[in-house]
Amino acid sequence: MFRFLVAAVLVGMFSPPAMAHKCILKSNDTADITAYNFCKNDLATGSAGHEDSSQSERVKALELENAQLLERLRQLKADIQYVLNKDG
């Protein structure tokens, strides 16, 4: 049983899909660090090119909604600040 588990783990670790998206920092210069960060971000957000197109559209819609909500929040904060300063 132990050998089976070890074999399964090794096969899973070294299979081509598992090794397909490895982000490697090649050097400490700005361009390589930026490329590395973009790679890690793509993997974390699922935008490495493997997502479903309907899922991608949903993400874009949610990002737009998020931006709109952030702008609304910014405006509400400004309104509150105006009211506080007006009374003071």
PyMOL commands that set and color helices and strands:
alter all, ss='L'
color gray80, all
select helices_A, chain A and resi 2-13+16-19+30-45+53-87
alter helices_A, ss='H'
color red, helices_A
deselect
rebuild
show_as cartoon
